[in-house]
């Protein structure tokens, strides 16, 4: 196949180019995407047959960034790319969440989507292009897929919406959303914002969808020119329609009766639903049961799902008996643990988060060293989901993609509400102890409580809620559910998480599993979410109306100061010797950074005395010596003519023998000074040319009665001493800078003899 290209123009005139038929031709589908200096290669490969017994879509999406794409070496000893960074995991999840619902329900072949960034100029953001590249690779393949889709980032900058902003533009945005959609429907939303209204969020979604439609049409044209409109035939399910009908006839009414009991205990409901299926299986002949058990369980799952959905749509009865707008009972407790700097428990129904806050110094910052993102992070949020939270009997392993994703959502919800110029590095850890419903939204609420308990002066408290949706494919009937259960998430058509303050939304995440979701339904869901969010905020405010007035006693106190840039080196010292000495002597933690305004110093300790000691030592370094000021110094060396005294850190001055006392001293031995002695001295002169310092001890002593300062006799007028040269007539003292005239240069050699001794 000859290479085929398609060009997409963005609203601001920038272009995206899709090309297939040149690279990775043995993959089922491969597309090269270019935008400016950024190039992504997306490939997709799907097995021809499904694995035995597989009844789900085994899709794996991997997004990777090469360090060479930006002309960089990877860090570490191996100097090669290793495990996926959080950024790569989050980008992979963004693509996965849009693609997964669009594969046919009966397609169960192992499918792998790989998106690799091979080039970047650091201008355009590659994560906004990954979904388009992956969908285009599927479009030019023969893999069944109900797409195409695309993803764009929409940001509001200076009141205007920008599609796929650059890194530089995004720094100025007050709203940022990643939106994934087909030509007809929005499928996924994730982003953060500065307390925007529901109407502003909907406007951003509409702007993004219009840009996505253009990108979807370009993929349709690309697939047509590549001859990939016909997809492969497959048979991944063997069905028995008579058995399906029989299962439904004999189990539906029983499943419906369980659904409408309204029991809040999910374990009881699970046992009751399982008992219905077990009863049906027990009635089958043994040979038939062994052969068809898997089919029966799959058909019964569909029956159970339909019964729960019909019960909600027809009678308004949810699994736990609540109304569609009702929030489960909530209880909160702060200061739950004595060790952390802040802690809280937030329990909503059967979902519980125990969150802690730790406040640290600049030395505790997280160092970011991704391909395109280098810097430091001062607010961290980590989310943990142990198996016991859902009653599972299995070992707890490392952090998975789900935990990274849920933690990121809570992080985005809270980070804009931290106080400006907050001096601490802050880490929030949420451990989910129970889960039946949105644990990420419980993390937002528990995180807010823990921050307030720690004394963090948040701009405003934040709460979060997860919304669900049940639709009827045969009628316009639908139900929007507040505070969804885990089963309602699994059986429903939408999972819509919204976080915010009383004044607006701070973050959102939405996954839609049905077609034809209108903006009217989205608007209703957002308004219903606001009511639930405010209800939870009221409970948070009742638990802790204001942040603690002061931090807890074991929280490190931090004092900051600014010094001139030219003094940064003096504070650090050679090899860090000075700053390490300050830390050892004071017990405080001292860090220093160069910023445009100068040197920004942070001093942290758990007691005021350590901070005061460190500040005193730093001020002594950065303070400029002042004539007439009195200092306490240390004698560093003794010379014949006086002593050198360190009167400020790294600053020595000469204490001349004549300035030690009012009495004349014959030699330094008579002074009684020794190296290491502490003396009080006055700075009497700073030489303007050399910068040298003259010190005096006698200036601080009372002048003897009748003391007369000896007058120095000019050399021309004083008596001659041994060793003086003979005085010539007309001799006078030389003026400053004047050269003594020695007369004409004498040359005693005979110029005629110059070459006679050359041999």
FIMI-259141 format. One record per residue (C-alpha): residue in three letters; x, y, z. Coordinates in steps of 0.2 Angstrom, whole numbers, plus 2048, in hexadecimal, padded with zeros to 3 digits. Example, Ala and Ser with C-alpha at 12.3 -4.5 7.8 and 13.67 -1.06 7.14 Angstrom:
<rs>
ALA83E7EA827/SER8447FB824/
</rs>
This chain:
<rs>
UNK800800800/UNK8078117FB/UNK80881E809/UNK7F782780C/UNK7F7838814/UNK7E984381C/UNK7EB854823/UNK7E085B831/UNK7DF86E834/UNK7DC874846/UNK7D2884849/UNK7E288F84C/UNK7EA88983B/UNK7F687C842/UNK7F586B839/UNK7F585983D/UNK7FB84C830/UNK7F683A830/UNK80082D825/UNK7FE81B823/UNK80780E818/UNK81981381C/UNK81D80D82D/UNK8197FD837/UNK8107F4828/UNK80F7E3831/UNK8047EA83E/UNK7F17E883B/UNK7F17FB83A/UNK7FE80983C/UNK7FD81C83A/UNK80A82983C/UNK804839843/UNK80E84A842/UNK80A85B849/UNK818867848/UNK82785F84F/UNK81D851858/UNK81C840850/UNK812831857/UNK811820850/UNK801816854/UNK800803851/UNK7F27F7854/UNK7F37E4853/UNK7E47D8858/UNK7E47C5859/UNK7DA7BB84C/UNK7D27B1859/UNK7CC7B486B/UNK7D37AA87A/UNK7C979C880/UNK7BC7A188D/UNK7BF7B488B/UNK7AF7BE88B/UNK7B67D088C/UNK7C07DB882/UNK7D37D8886/UNK7D97E9880/UNK7EA7F0885/UNK7EF802881/UNK801807883/UNK808819881/UNK81A81C881/UNK82682B87F/UNK838829879/UNK845834882/UNK84E835871/UNK83E83E86A/UNK84384D873/UNK85684A872/UNK858844884/UNK86083688D/UNK85682C899/UNK85B82E8AB/UNK8618208B6/UNK8708148B4/UNK86880A8A6/UNK86581989B/UNK856811892/UNK844813893/UNK83C8098A2/UNK82B8078AA/UNK81D8138A4/UNK81D8248AD/UNK80D82A8B4/UNK80A8368A5/UNK80C827899/UNK7FF81D8A4/UNK7F382B8A4/UNK7F482E892/UNK7F281B88F/UNK7E281B899/UNK7DB82A890/UNK7DC821880/UNK7D6810887/UNK7C681888E/UNK7C081E87E/UNK7C580F873/UNK7BF80187E/UNK7AC80487E/UNK7AC80586A/UNK7B27F3867/UNK7A37E7863/UNK79D7DF873/UNK7A07CE86C/UNK7B27D2866/UNK7BE7C9873/UNK7CF7C8869/UNK7DF7CE872/UNK7E27E086B/UNK7F17EB86E/UNK7F27FD86A/UNK80480586B/UNK807818869/UNK81981E869/UNK81F82F869/UNK82F82F85E/UNK83184285C/UNK82C852866/UNK831864865/UNK82A867876/UNK81D87386F/UNK80D86886C/UNK80685C879/UNK80784A873/UNK7FA84387F/UNK7EC84D875/UNK7F1844865/UNK7F383286C/UNK7E082E86A/UNK7DF834858/UNK7EF82A853/UNK7E881A85B/UNK7D781C853/UNK7DE81F842/UNK7E980F844/UNK7D9806848/UNK7D080F839/UNK7DD80882C/UNK7DC7F7833/UNK7D07E9831/UNK7CC7E8844/UNK7B97EA848/UNK7B77FB850/UNK7A8806852/UNK7B281684F/UNK7BB82184B/UNK7BF82B85A/UNK7CA83985E/UNK7D084386D/UNK7D485586F/UNK7D986087E/UNK7CF87087F/UNK7D587E88B/UNK7CE88F88F/UNK7DC89C88D/UNK7D78AF890/UNK7C58AA88E/UNK7C78A187D/UNK7C788F87A/UNK7D6887872/UNK7D787686A/UNK7E786C86E/UNK7F187B876/UNK80487A877/UNK80D877888/UNK81088A889/UNK7FD88F886/UNK7F7882892/UNK80088B8A1/UNK7F489989F/UNK7E488F89E/UNK7D78908AC/UNK7CE8808A4/UNK7D587189C/UNK7CC862896/UNK7D085288C/UNK7C184D882/UNK7BF83D878/UNK7B183A86C/UNK7AA83285C/UNK7A283D84F/UNK79183B858/UNK79583986A/UNK7A083F878/UNK7A882F880/UNK7B583588D/UNK7B9846896/UNK7C78498A3/UNK7CE85A8A9/UNK7D08678B6/UNK7CA8798B7/UNK7C98898C3/UNK7B88878CA/UNK7AE8898B9/UNK79B8878B8/UNK7928798B0/UNK78D8838A1/UNK7A088889E/UNK7A487589E/UNK797871892/UNK79D87F886/UNK7AF877887/UNK7A8866882/UNK79F86D873/UNK7AE87686D/UNK7B986686F/UNK7AC85B866/UNK7AB866857/UNK7BE864854/UNK7BD852857/UNK7B0850849/UNK7BC85783C/UNK7C984A842/UNK7BD83C841/UNK7B984082F/UNK7CB84082A/UNK7CD82F831/UNK7BE829827/UNK7C682F817/UNK7D782881C/UNK7CF81781F/UNK7C581880E/UNK7D581C804/UNK7DE80E80D/UNK7D1801808/UNK7CD7FD81B/UNK7BB80081B/UNK7B77ED81C/UNK7BB7E582D/UNK7C07D3831/UNK7B37C6834/UNK7B47BE845/UNK7AB7B2851/UNK7B07B4863/UNK79F7AE86B/UNK79579F869/UNK7837A286E/UNK774798872/UNK7657A386F/UNK759796876/UNK763796886/UNK7647A8887/UNK7517AA886/UNK74F79C893/UNK75B7A489F/UNK7527B589D/UNK7407AD8A0/UNK7457A48B0/UNK7507B08B8/UNK74B7C28B4/UNK73C7C48C0/UNK7477BD8CE/UNK7567C98CA/UNK7497D88C9/UNK7427D38DA/UNK7547D48E1/UNK7587E48D9/UNK7487ED8E0/UNK74C7E78F2/UNK7577F78F5/UNK7637EE900/UNK7727F8904/UNK77E7E9907/UNK7867E58F6/UNK78D7D48FC/UNK77B7CF900/UNK7757D58EF/UNK7837CB8E7/UNK77F7BB8F0/UNK76D7BD8EB/UNK7707C08D9/UNK77D7B28D8/UNK7707A68E1/UNK7647A98D2/UNK7717A48C5/UNK7767958D0/UNK76478F8D1/UNK76278F8BF/UNK7727868BC/UNK76D7798C9/UNK75D7758C0/UNK7677708B0/UNK76D75F8AC/UNK77F75C8B2/UNK7867598A1/UNK77D768899/UNK7827738A9/UNK79576F8A6/UNK793773894/UNK789783895/UNK78E78B8A6/UNK79879989E/UNK78A79E892/UNK77D79D8A0/UNK7877A98AB/UNK78A7B589C/UNK7777B5898/UNK7737B78AB/UNK77F7C68AC/UNK7757CF89E/UNK7647CB8A7/UNK76B7D28B8/UNK7717E28AF/UNK7607E48A6/UNK7567E18B6/UNK7607EE8C0/UNK75F7FB8B2/UNK74C7F88B0/UNK7497F98C2/UNK75180A8C2/UNK7498118B3/UNK73780A8B6/UNK73680C8C9/UNK7448188CE/UNK74B80B8DA/UNK75D8098DB/UNK7677FA8E1/UNK7698018F3/UNK7578088F3/UNK75D81A8F1/UNK7548278E6/UNK75E82D8D7/UNK76483D8DF/UNK7678368F0/UNK7798368F7/UNK77E827903/UNK78082B915/UNK791833919/UNK79C834929/UNK7AC83D92A/UNK7BA83E938/UNK7C9849938/UNK7DA848942/UNK7D7835941/UNK7EA831943/UNK7F783994E/UNK806837944/UNK80283F933/UNK801852931/UNK7EF85092C/UNK7E384292B/UNK7D083E928/UNK7C4830924/UNK7B6833918/UNK7A9825916/UNK79A82690A/UNK79081690A/UNK79B808907/UNK7AA812901/UNK7B781890D/UNK7C782290B/UNK7D4824919/UNK7DF833913/UNK7EF83B91A/UNK7F884B917/UNK80B84D919/UNK81385E918/UNK82585F913/UNK83386B90D/UNK83A86E8FC/UNK84585F8FD/UNK8358548FD/UNK83085A8EC/UNK82D84D8DE/UNK83984F8D0/UNK83184D8BF/UNK83C8468B1/UNK8318418A3/UNK835843891/UNK82C85388F/UNK8288588A1/UNK83785C8AC/UNK8348668BD/UNK82F8638CE/UNK81E8608D6/UNK8198678E7/UNK80885F8E9/UNK80784C8E8/UNK7F78418EA/UNK7F982E8EB/UNK7EA8228EA/UNK7EB8108F0/UNK7DD8038ED/UNK7E17F38F7/UNK7D77E38F3/UNK7CF7E2904/UNK7C67F2900/UNK7BA7E78F6/UNK7BC7D7900/UNK7C77CF8F3/UNK7D37C28F9/UNK7E37C68F0/UNK7F47CD8F2/UNK7F77E08F1/UNK8047E48E3/UNK80B7F48DC/UNK8018038D6/UNK7F77FF8C7/UNK7F080A8B9/UNK7E080D8C2/UNK7E88138D1/UNK7F281F8C7/UNK7E38268BE/UNK7D88288CD/UNK7E68308D7/UNK7E883C8C9/UNK7D68418C8/UNK7D68458DB/UNK7E684F8D9/UNK7DF85A8CB/UNK7D085D8D6/UNK7D98638E5/UNK7E986B8DE/UNK7E287C8D9/UNK7DA87F8EA/UNK7EB87E8F3/UNK7F08908F9/UNK7FB89A8EE/UNK80D89B8F3/UNK80B88C8FE/UNK81C889905/UNK81A876909/UNK81C8678FE/UNK80C85E901/UNK80784B8FF/UNK7F6844901/UNK7F4831902/UNK7E3829900/UNK7E1817906/UNK7D0810900/UNK7CA80590E/UNK7B9801907/UNK7B38038F6/UNK7A18028EE/UNK7A08128E3/UNK7AC81F8DE/UNK7BC81E8E9/UNK7C482C8E0/UNK7B68388E5/UNK7B88328F7/UNK7CB8368F5/UNK7C78488F0/UNK7BB84A900/UNK7C784190C/UNK7D684B904/UNK7CD85B908/UNK7C985791A/UNK7DB85191D/UNK7E2861915/UNK7D786C920/UNK7DC86192F/UNK7EE86492B/UNK7EB87792C/UNK7ED87A919/UNK7E488A915/UNK7DB883906/UNK7D38918FB/UNK7C28878FC/UNK7BE875901/UNK7BB8688F3/UNK7AE85A8F1/UNK7AB84D8E4/UNK79D8428DE/UNK79B8348D1/UNK78B8358C6/UNK7848268BC/UNK7778258AE/UNK76B8178A8/UNK763819897/UNK75681088E/UNK75A80B87C/UNK748809877/UNK74281987E/UNK74882B883/UNK747826896/UNK7568288A0/UNK75C82A8B2/UNK76A8348B9/UNK77182C8C9/UNK77A8368D7/UNK78882D8E1/UNK78881D8D7/UNK78C80C8DE/UNK7998008D6/UNK78C7F68CE/UNK7838058C7/UNK79480A8BF/UNK7967F98B8/UNK7847F78B2/UNK7818098AD/UNK78581489D/UNK78F8228A5/UNK79C8258B3/UNK79D8388B5/UNK7A883E8C4/UNK7A78518C8/UNK7B185A8D6/UNK7B086C8DB/UNK7AD87A8E8/UNK79D8838EC/UNK7A288F8DD/UNK7A68838CF/UNK7AE8738C8/UNK7C186F8CB/UNK7C285F8C2/UNK7B88528B8/UNK7B98418B1/UNK7AC8398A6/UNK7AA82889D/UNK79B825892/UNK79681388C/UNK787817882/UNK783820871/UNK77983086F/UNK77C838880/UNK77584A87E/UNK77C85A885/UNK76B85C88E/UNK76E84C898/UNK78085289B/UNK77A8628A2/UNK76D85A8AD/UNK77A84E8B4/UNK78685D8B7/UNK7788668C1/UNK7738578CB/UNK7868548CF/UNK7878668D5/UNK7798638E2/UNK7818538E8/UNK79285C8E9/UNK78B86A8F4/UNK78385D8FF/UNK793855902/UNK79C866905/UNK79086A912/UNK79585A91C/UNK7A785E91A/UNK7A4870920/UNK79B86992F/UNK7AA85D933/UNK7B786B932/UNK7B087C92E/UNK7C188492C/UNK7D387E92A/UNK7DD87D93B/UNK7E388D941/UNK7F5887942/UNK7FE87793C/UNK800869948/UNK810869954/UNK81A85C94A/UNK817865939/UNK82786E933/UNK826880933/UNK82D889923/UNK83489A922/UNK8398A2911/UNK8448B090D/UNK84B8B88FD/UNK85E8BC8FB/UNK8678C58EC/UNK86D8B98DF/UNK87F8BC8E1/UNK87E8B68F3/UNK8778A58EF/UNK88889D8ED/UNK88E8A48FE/UNK87F89C907/UNK88288B8FE/UNK89588C900/UNK8A28818F7/UNK89B8708F4/UNK88C8748FF/UNK89787690E/UNK88F886915/UNK87D881913/UNK88087091B/UNK889878929/UNK87988392C/UNK86E87392C/UNK87A86A938/UNK87B879944/UNK86987D944/UNK86086D942/UNK855875934/UNK853870922/UNK85987E916/UNK85687E903/UNK85A88C8F7/UNK85488E8E5/UNK85989B8D8/UNK84A8A58D2/UNK8498B58C7/UNK8478BF8D7/UNK8568B88DF/UNK85A8AA8EB/UNK84A8A28F3/UNK84F89A903/UNK84488E90D/UNK84888A91F/UNK83E87C927/UNK83E874939/UNK83186E946/UNK83787B953/UNK83988E952/UNK84B88E95A/UNK85288494B/UNK84A88F93F/UNK85189F948/UNK862898949/UNK862894936/UNK85C8A5932/UNK8698AD93D/UNK8778A4934/UNK8708A7923/UNK86D8BA927/UNK87F8BB92D/UNK8848B591B/UNK8798BF911/UNK87A8CF91B/UNK8868DC914/UNK8948E2920/UNK8908F4926/UNK89D90092C/UNK89B90493E/UNK8928F4942/UNK8978E9950/UNK89A8D694E/UNK89E8C7958/UNK8AD8BF94F/UNK8B98B0950/UNK8CC8B294F/UNK8D18A8940/UNK8E48AC940/UNK8F18B6949/UNK8FE8C0940/UNK90D8CB946/UNK9038DB941/UNK8F28D5948/UNK8E48C8946/UNK8D88C3939/UNK8C68C1940/UNK8B78B9937/UNK8AA8C593C/UNK89D8BF930/UNK89C8AE928/UNK8A98AD91A/UNK8AE8BF91E/UNK8BF8C3926/UNK8C68D392C/UNK8D68DA932/UNK8D78DE945/UNK8E88E8945/UNK8F28E7954/UNK8EF8FA957/UNK8DC8F7957/UNK8DC8EA965/UNK8DE8F6974/UNK8E1908978/UNK8F290397F/UNK901901973/UNK9058EE971/UNK9178E996E/UNK9118D9965/UNK9028CD963/UNK9078C2971/UNK9038D197D/UNK8F18D2976/UNK8ED8C197D/UNK8E38BC96E/UNK8E38AA967/UNK8DC8A1958/UNK8CA89C95C/UNK8C68AA968/UNK8B68B3966/UNK8B78C6966/UNK8AC8D4964/UNK8B28E0956/UNK8AC8F094E/UNK8AD8F293B/UNK8B6902939/UNK8BA903926/UNK8B68FA916/UNK8C38FD909/UNK8BA9038FA/UNK8C78FD8EE/UNK8CB8EC8F5/UNK8BC8E88FF/UNK8C78E490E/UNK8C08E6920/UNK8C98EF92E/UNK8C38EA940/UNK8C68F2951/UNK8C48EB962/UNK8CA8FB96B/UNK8BC905963/UNK8B08FC96E/UNK8BA8FF97E/UNK8B990F988/UNK8C791C983/UNK8D491F991/UNK8D292F99A/UNK8DD93D991/UNK8E1932982/UNK8E893B973/UNK8E9932962/UNK8FB93195C/UNK8FD93C94C/UNK90793393E/UNK91693E939/UNK918940926/UNK928937920/UNK930947919/UNK92F95092A/UNK934942936/UNK94693E93C/UNK94F932931/UNK951920937/UNK95D913933/UNK95A90C921/UNK95291C91A/UNK95992190A/UNK963931909/UNK957940907/UNK95994A8F7/UNK95595C8F5/UNK94395F8F0/UNK93D94F8F7/UNK92B94F8FB/UNK91E9428FF/UNK91793A8EF/UNK90593C8EB/UNK8F992E8E9/UNK8FD9258D9/UNK90D92F8D5/UNK91C9258CF/UNK92D9298D7/UNK9399318CA/UNK9499278CA/UNK9509328BC/UNK95792B8AB/UNK95A9198AA/UNK96C9158AB/UNK9759088A0/UNK9879048A6/UNK98A8F9897/UNK9948FF888/UNK9898FE879/UNK9988FA86F/UNK99C8EB879/UNK98B8E3877/UNK9908D586B/UNK9A28D2870/UNK99E8C487C/UNK9948BA871/UNK9A18AE86E/
</rs>
